[in-house]
Amino acid sequence: MKKVLPLAFSTFLLASCSFIPQYSQPSVEVPSRWKSETAAENKVEIPAKWWTLYQDDTLNSLAEEALTQNLDLRAGFERVNQARAALRIAGASMLPSANASLGASRTRTDPPSAKASNVNNFSGGLAISYDLDLFGANRATIEAARASLYGQQYEQEALKLVTLGDLTSAYFNLLTTRERVRIAEDNLKNFREVLNIIQVRVDTGLDSDLELSQQKVAVSSSEAALATHKQQEAIYQNALALLLGKAPQTFSLDSPKNIADFSVPQIAIEQPSVLLERRPDIHSVEQSLIAANANIGAARAAFFPSINLGGTATAAVASLGDPATTVLALASSLSAPIFSGGSLEGGLDQATSQQRELVETYRKTVLTSFREVEDALATTKAATEREVALRSAMNNARRAYEISRKRYEVGTIDFQTLLDTQASLLSAEDTYAQALEAKLTASVDLVKALGGGWSEQAPIPASASVPAPTSAPEEAPIKS
C-alpha cells in the first residue's frame, strides 16, 4: 500500500501536466477618443436588431427573412456545426474506447474412408483501451478545437453583420434608384412640355429650328438617363433577391416609402476600448490565436512518451450450449520518440510561427476596426453636411427653373437660359437623391464598424444548425 500511494500521486501529477503556453491578449495601442466624433443630442444605443433604427416595416421584414434564408448565413451555420463536431471528435480522446467483436465459423471435414464431420465455432470478444495523456497532448488538441468552435461562432456573427449591412444598403440603393427614376420621368415630362412650347414658337416665327433641335437633344438625353436608372433599379432588386436566397425571376419588392422618408439615427459612440469587446471579428481572430497557442502545447507534448492501457476478454465455444473457453488479458504500451528526423522540431517551430503570425493578425484587425470607425464617422459627418447643402441647391434650382420657364414663355429671356436652368434642375434633384442615399449608407457603415448590436452578454446557444424558414436564428456565439 505504501508503494501504491506514491505511484498514484505521481501519475496524478503527470496527468495534470500541460505544455500550453500561458495565454495573454496581445498588446495594441488603443486611442482614448475618436477624432471625428461630434456632439449630438438624443443619441441612441445600437439595439440587437439594429436595422429597426430606420423604422421601416419593409426593411424589418427583409432583415428577418435574410436571417433564415440567406445562403451565406446558412452555409455559415454548417461551418459552426462542423467545428462543434470536431470538438466532439477531439474530446473522445479523453475517454476509454471499447470495441466488441462476434465471430462464427463452420468447418466440414469429409475424409475418403471415414464419416464426414461438421465443427461449429462461436467467439465473442471485448477490447478496451485508454490513453493516459500524461503530458497533455490530447487536452491541448481539445483546447484548440474548442477555441476553433468559438472562433467559428464569432465568425458567424461577423458574417451576419456584414450580410444585413449589405441588405440594408441594397434596400436604400433600390429606393434611391426608384426616386431617380421618378425625377427623370418628371423632368422628361417637363422637357416635352417645353418642346411643345418651342414648337409653337417656331411655328409662329418667334424661335428658330436651332432652339427646337437643342430641346430635342435634351429630351433624348433625358430618355436615355431614364432607361439607365430603370436598368439600375432591376439590378438592385436582383441583388436583394440573392441576399434573400431567392431567384431574381421570382422576386419583386414594393415599398410604400421613398428615400426622402427616412431619417438617420443619431448613434451613441462609446470609447475606442469598448470596440474590442463589441466587434465579433476581433473575437474570432483572438480565438484563432488561442487555438494556435494550444497547438504549441500539443507540439511540445509530442516530444514525450505516451502510455496506453488496455484489456481484452474473449470467449469461444465449439457449439451453442457447450462450455465456453475464456481468455482475459491486460496490457499496457509505452511509446517514446527517439529519432524523428527533425519532424517534431519542425512541428513545434511551425506551431510557434503560426501563433506569432496570428498575434500580428490580431493587432492589424484591431487597428483596422479603429480605422473603419473613424472613416465611418468622417463619412457620416461629410454626408450630413453635403445633404444640407444639396437640399438648398435643389430648392433654388426648382425656383430658378419655374421663373425662367415663365419668362421664356413671355419672351423676356432667351432659350439658352431656359436650357441651362433645365439641366441645373435635373442635376440638382438627381444629386440630392444620391446625397440622401449616401447619408443613410454612411450610417449603416457606422453601425457595422461599431460591431452592430452584437453583445457578449447575449445567451449562449445550445447548438447551431441551419434554421428552418420560420425559425429564429441564434443570436450570439459562445463566449470562452
C-alpha positions in Angstrom: 0.0 0.0 0.0 2.9 2.3 0.8 4.2 1.8 -2.7 0.9 2.3 -4.5 0.1 5.7 -3.0 3.3 7.5 -4.2 2.8 5.8 -7.6 -0.8 7.1 -7.9 0.2 10.6 -6.7 3.0 10.7 -9.3 0.6 9.6 -12.0 -1.8 12.4 -11.0 0.9 15.0 -11.2 1.9 13.8 -14.6 -1.7 13.8 -15.8 -2.1 17.4 -14.8 1.0 18.4 -16.8 0.3 20.8 -19.7 2.7 22.4 -22.1 0.3 25.0 -23.4 1.9 28.5 -23.1 0.2 30.9 -20.8 -2.1 33.0 -23.0 -2.1 36.8 -22.8 -4.0 39.1 -25.0 -1.7 40.9 -27.5 -1.0 44.5 -26.6 -2.4 47.1 -29.0 -2.3 50.8 -28.8 -5.8 51.9 -28.0 -6.7 55.6 -28.5 -8.5 57.4 -25.8 -11.1 59.0 -28.0 -12.3 59.2 -31.6 -11.1 62.1 -33.8 -14.2 62.6 -35.8 -16.9 62.2 -33.2 -19.4 65.1 -33.0 -21.7 66.0 -30.2 -25.4 65.5 -30.7 -28.4 65.2 -28.5 -30.8 62.2 -28.2 -28.2 59.6 -29.2 -29.4 56.0 -29.1 -27.7 52.8 -28.3 -27.5 50.2 -31.1 -30.1 47.5 -30.4 -29.6 43.8 -31.2 -31.8 44.2 -34.2 -30.0 47.4 -35.3 -31.9 47.7 -38.6 -35.0 48.7 -36.7 -33.3 52.1 -36.1 -34.6 53.1 -39.5 -38.2 52.5 -38.5 -39.4 50.8 -41.7 -41.6 47.7 -41.7 -40.4 46.6 -45.1 -36.8 46.7 -44.1 -37.6 44.8 -40.9 -39.3 42.1 -42.8 -36.4 41.8 -45.3 -33.9 41.5 -42.5 -35.8 38.8 -40.6 -36.1 36.8 -43.8 -32.4 37.2 -44.6 -31.5 35.8 -41.2 -33.1 32.5 -42.1 -32.8 32.3 -45.8 -29.5 34.0 -46.8 -27.4 31.2 -48.3 -24.1 32.6 -46.9 -25.6 32.5 -43.4 -27.0 29.0 -43.9 -23.6 27.8 -45.0 -22.0 29.5 -42.0 -24.3 27.6 -39.7 -23.0 24.4 -41.2 -19.4 25.5 -40.6 -20.3 26.1 -36.9 -21.8 22.5 -36.9 -18.5 21.2 -38.4 -16.5 22.9 -35.7 -18.7 21.5 -33.0 -18.3 18.0 -34.4 -14.6 18.5 -34.5 -14.7 19.4 -30.8 -16.6 16.2 -30.0 -14.1 14.1 -32.0 -11.2 15.7 -30.1 -13.0 15.2 -26.8 -13.3 11.5 -27.4 -9.6 11.1 -26.9 -10.1 11.7 -23.1 -12.4 8.7 -22.8 -11.7 5.0 -23.0 -12.5 3.3 -26.3 -14.3 -0.1 -26.4 -14.8 -2.4 -29.3 -16.8 -5.6 -29.4 -16.5 -8.5 -31.9 -18.5 -11.5 -32.7 -17.5 -14.4 -35.0 -18.9 -17.7 -36.2 -17.5 -20.4 -38.4 -18.5 -23.8 -39.6 -15.9 -26.4 -40.8 -16.8 -29.5 -42.6 -14.3 -32.4 -42.9 -15.0 -35.2 -45.4 -12.2 -37.9 -45.4 -12.2 -40.5 -48.1 -12.6 -43.5 -45.7 -14.4 -42.0 -42.7 -17.7 -40.3 -41.9 -17.9 -36.6 -42.7 -18.0 -34.3 -39.7 -19.0 -30.7 -39.1 -17.4 -28.3 -36.5 -19.1 -25.1 -35.4 -17.1 -22.4 -33.7 -18.5 -19.3 -32.0 -16.5 -16.5 -30.4 -17.0 -13.1 -28.9 -14.6 -10.5 -27.6 -14.4 -7.1 -25.9 -11.4 -4.8 -26.1 -10.9 -1.6 -24.0 -8.1 0.9 -24.3 -7.3 4.2 -22.7 -4.6 6.8 -23.4 -3.3 8.3 -20.2 -2.4 11.6 -21.9 0.3 12.2 -19.3 1.8 15.3 -21.0 -1.5 16.9 -22.1 -1.3 16.3 -25.9 -5.0 15.3 -26.1 -6.1 18.1 -23.8 -4.2 20.6 -25.9 -5.9 19.3 -29.0 -9.3 19.7 -27.3 -8.5 23.2 -26.2 -7.6 24.1 -29.8 -10.8 22.5 -31.1 -12.8 24.4 -28.5 -11.2 27.7 -29.5 -11.9 26.9 -33.1 -15.5 26.4 -32.4 -15.8 29.7 -30.5 -13.9 31.4 -33.3 -16.3 30.0 -35.9 -19.3 31.2 -33.9 -17.8 34.7 -33.7 -17.2 34.5 -37.5 -20.8 33.7 -38.0 -21.8 36.8 -36.0 -19.5 38.9 -38.1 -20.9 37.4 -41.3 -24.4 38.1 -40.1 -23.5 41.8 -39.5 -22.0 42.1 -43.0 -24.9 40.4 -44.7 -27.5 42.5 -43.0 -25.5 45.6 -43.7 -25.3 44.7 -47.4 -29.1 44.0 -47.4 -29.9 47.4 -45.8 -27.6 49.2 -48.2 -29.0 47.4 -51.2 -32.5 48.3 -50.0 -31.6 52.0 -49.8 -29.9 51.8 -53.2 -33.1 50.4 -54.7 -35.3 53.1 -53.1 -32.8 55.8 -54.3 -32.8 54.5 -57.8 -36.6 54.5 -57.8 -36.5 58.1 -56.7 -34.1 58.9 -59.5 -36.5 57.2 -61.9 -39.3 59.4 -60.7 -37.1 62.5 -61.0 -36.1 61.5 -64.6 -39.8 60.9 -65.5 -40.8 64.3 -64.1 -38.0 66.1 -65.9 -38.8 64.2 -69.1 -42.4 65.4 -68.8 -41.2 69.0 -68.3 -38.8 68.8 -71.2 -41.5 67.5 -73.5 -43.8 70.4 -72.4 -41.1 72.9 -73.1 -40.5 71.2 -76.5 -44.2 71.8 -77.3 -43.9 75.4 -76.3 -40.8 75.8 -78.6 -42.6 74.1 -81.4 -45.4 76.6 -81.2 -42.9 79.5 -81.1 -41.1 78.1 -84.1 -44.4 77.8 -86.0 -45.2 81.4 -85.2 -41.6 82.6 -86.1 -40.6 83.5 -82.6 -37.9 80.8 -82.4 -35.7 79.0 -84.9 -35.1 75.4 -85.6 -31.9 75.7 -83.6 -33.8 76.0 -80.3 -36.1 73.2 -81.4 -33.2 70.9 -82.1 -31.5 71.8 -78.8 -34.6 70.9 -76.8 -35.0 67.6 -78.7 -31.4 66.8 -77.7 -32.4 67.5 -74.0 -35.5 65.2 -74.4 -33.5 62.4 -75.9 -30.8 62.7 -73.2 -33.5 62.5 -70.5 -35.0 59.4 -72.1 -31.5 57.8 -72.1 -31.0 58.6 -68.4 -34.4 57.2 -67.5 -33.5 53.9 -69.2 -30.2 53.7 -67.3 -32.0 54.3 -64.0 -34.5 51.6 -64.7 -31.7 49.2 -65.5 -30.1 50.0 -62.2 -33.4 49.5 -60.4 -33.6 46.0 -61.8 -30.0 45.3 -60.8 -30.5 46.4 -57.2 -33.7 44.4 -56.9 -31.9 41.3 -58.2 -29.2 41.9 -55.6 -31.8 41.9 -52.9 -33.2 38.7 -54.2 -29.8 37.0 -53.9 -29.3 38.2 -50.4 -32.7 36.7 -49.5 -31.8 33.3 -51.1 -34.3 33.8 -53.9 -34.2 33.6 -57.7 -34.5 37.1 -59.2 -37.2 35.9 -61.5 -39.5 35.2 -58.6 -38.8 38.3 -56.5 -40.4 41.7 -56.6 -40.4 44.4 -53.9 -42.9 47.1 -53.3 -42.2 49.7 -50.6 -44.6 52.4 -49.5 -41.6 54.6 -48.5 -39.3 56.6 -50.7 -35.7 57.5 -49.8 -36.7 61.0 -48.5 -38.9 59.5 -45.8 -36.0 58.1 -43.8 -34.2 59.8 -41.0 -30.6 58.9 -40.0 -30.4 57.7 -36.4 -28.0 59.5 -34.0 -25.9 56.7 -32.7 -24.2 56.8 -29.3 -20.4 56.3 -29.8 -18.6 54.6 -27.0 -14.8 54.8 -26.2 -12.4 53.0 -28.6 -11.5 50.4 -26.0 -15.1 49.2 -26.0 -14.7 48.3 -29.6 -12.5 45.3 -28.7 -15.5 43.8 -26.9 -18.2 44.7 -29.5 -16.6 43.5 -32.7 -17.2 39.8 -33.4 -14.4 39.7 -36.0 -11.9 40.7 -33.3 -13.1 37.9 -31.1 -12.9 35.5 -34.0 -9.2 36.3 -34.6 -8.5 36.1 -30.9 -10.0 32.6 -30.7 -7.8 31.5 -33.6 -4.9 32.8 -31.6 -6.0 30.8 -28.6 -6.2 27.7 -30.8 -2.7 28.3 -32.1 -1.5 28.7 -28.6 -3.0 25.3 -27.7 -1.4 23.8 -30.8 2.0 24.7 -29.4 1.2 22.7 -26.3 0.3 19.7 -28.5 3.5 20.1 -30.5 5.6 20.2 -27.2 3.8 17.1 -25.8 4.8 15.1 -28.9 8.4 15.1 -27.7 7.4 13.0 -24.6 6.3 9.3 -24.2 2.7 8.2 -24.4 1.2 5.3 -22.4 -1.8 3.3 -23.4 -3.6 0.9 -21.1 -5.8 -1.9 -22.5 -7.6 -5.1 -21.8 -9.3 -7.8 -23.8 -11.7 -10.5 -23.0 -12.6 -13.3 -25.4 -14.9 -16.3 -25.2 -15.1 -19.2 -27.6 -17.4 -22.3 -27.8 -17.4 -25.2 -30.3 -21.2 -25.2 -30.4 -24.0 -23.4 -28.7 -24.6 -24.8 -25.2 -21.1 -26.1 -24.8 -18.8 -24.6 -22.0 -17.0 -21.5 -23.1 -13.3 -21.0 -23.2 -12.5 -17.6 -21.9 -9.3 -15.6 -22.1 -8.6 -12.3 -20.2 -5.6 -10.2 -21.0 -4.4 -6.8 -19.6 -1.7 -4.9 -21.5 0.0 -1.6 -21.5 2.2 0.0 -24.0 4.7 2.9 -23.9 6.0 4.6 -27.0 8.6 7.4 -27.0 10.2 9.2 -29.8 13.9 8.6 -30.3 14.6 9.8 -33.7 12.1 11.6 -36.0 14.4 13.3 -38.5 13.5 16.7 -37.2 9.8 16.4 -37.8 8.9 17.1 -34.1 11.1 20.1 -34.0 9.7 21.3 -37.3 6.1 20.8 -36.0 6.9 22.9 -32.9 8.5 25.6 -35.0 5.6 25.7 -37.3 3.0 25.9 -34.4 5.1 28.7 -32.8 5.3 30.7 -36.0 1.6 30.3 -36.7 0.9 31.7 -33.2 3.2 34.7 -33.8 1.5 35.3 -37.2 -1.9 35.4 -35.5 -0.6 37.9 -32.9 0.2 40.3 -35.8 -3.1 39.5 -37.5 -5.0 40.3 -34.3 -3.2 43.6 -33.9 -4.0 44.5 -37.5 -7.7 43.5 -37.1 -8.0 45.8 -34.1 -6.3 48.7 -35.8 -8.4 48.2 -38.9 -11.5 48.3 -36.8 -10.4 51.7 -35.4 -9.8 53.0 -38.9 -13.2 51.8 -40.1 -15.0 53.6 -37.3 -13.0 56.8 -38.0 -13.8 56.5 -41.7 -17.5 56.0 -41.0 -17.6 58.9 -38.6 -15.9 61.2 -41.1 -18.1 60.0 -43.9 -21.3 60.4 -41.8 -20.4 64.0 -40.9 -19.5 64.9 -44.6 -22.6 63.2 -45.9 -24.8 65.2 -43.5 -23.2 68.5 -44.4 -23.4 67.6 -48.1 -27.1 66.7 -47.9 -27.9 70.1 -46.3 -26.1 72.0 -49.0 -27.5 70.0 -51.9 -31.1 70.4 -50.5 -30.6 74.1 -50.6 -29.2 73.9 -54.1 -32.1 71.7 -55.3 -34.7 74.2 -53.9 -33.0 77.1 -55.6 -32.8 75.2 -58.9 -36.5 74.5 -58.8 -37.2 78.1 -58.2 -34.9 79.2 -61.0 -36.5 76.8 -63.4 -40.0 78.0 -62.7 -39.0 81.6 -63.1 -37.1 81.0 -66.3 -39.8 78.9 -67.9 -42.4 81.7 -67.2 -40.1 84.4 -68.6 -39.3 82.3 -71.6 -43.0 81.9 -72.4 -43.5 85.6 -72.4 -40.2 86.2 -74.3 -38.2 88.1 -71.7 -35.2 85.6 -71.7 -33.5 83.6 -74.4 -33.8 79.8 -74.9 -30.2 79.1 -73.7 -31.1 80.5 -70.2 -34.1 78.1 -70.0 -32.0 75.2 -71.2 -29.4 75.9 -68.5 -32.0 76.0 -65.8 -33.5 72.8 -67.0 -30.1 71.0 -66.8 -29.4 72.5 -63.4 -32.7 71.3 -62.0 -32.3 67.8 -63.3 -28.7 67.6 -61.9 -29.7 69.1 -58.6 -32.6 66.8 -58.0 -30.7 63.7 -59.0 -27.6 64.6 -57.0 -29.8 65.3 -53.9 -31.4 61.9 -54.1 -27.9 60.3 -54.2 -26.9 62.5 -51.2 -29.8 61.1 -49.2 -28.6 57.6 -50.1 -25.0 58.4 -49.1 -26.2 59.7 -45.7 -28.1 56.6 -45.0 -25.5 54.1 -46.2 -22.9 56.0 -44.2 -24.9 55.4 -41.0 -25.1 51.7 -42.0 -21.3 51.6 -42.3 -21.0 53.2 -38.9 -23.2 50.6 -37.3 -21.2 47.8 -38.9 -17.9 49.4 -37.9 -19.1 49.6 -34.3 -20.0 45.9 -34.3 -23.7 46.3 -34.8 -26.0 45.3 -31.9 -24.0 42.2 -31.0 -23.1 41.7 -27.4 -21.0 39.2 -25.5 -23.7 39.1 -22.9 -26.2 37.5 -25.2 -27.5 34.0 -24.4 -25.2 31.1 -25.3 -26.8 28.9 -28.0 -27.2 25.2 -27.2 -26.5 24.2 -30.8 -26.0 25.6 -34.3 -28.0 24.3 -37.2 -29.4 25.6 -40.4 -32.7 27.3 -39.4 -36.0 26.4 -41.0 -37.7 29.2 -42.9 -39.9 30.1 -40.0 -37.4 29.7 -37.1 -35.4 32.4 -35.4 -31.6 32.3 -35.8 -29.2 32.0 -33.0 -28.4 35.4 -31.5 -24.8 35.2 -30.4 -21.8 32.9 -30.3 -20.5 31.1 -27.2 -18.1 33.2 -25.2 -15.0 31.4 -23.8 
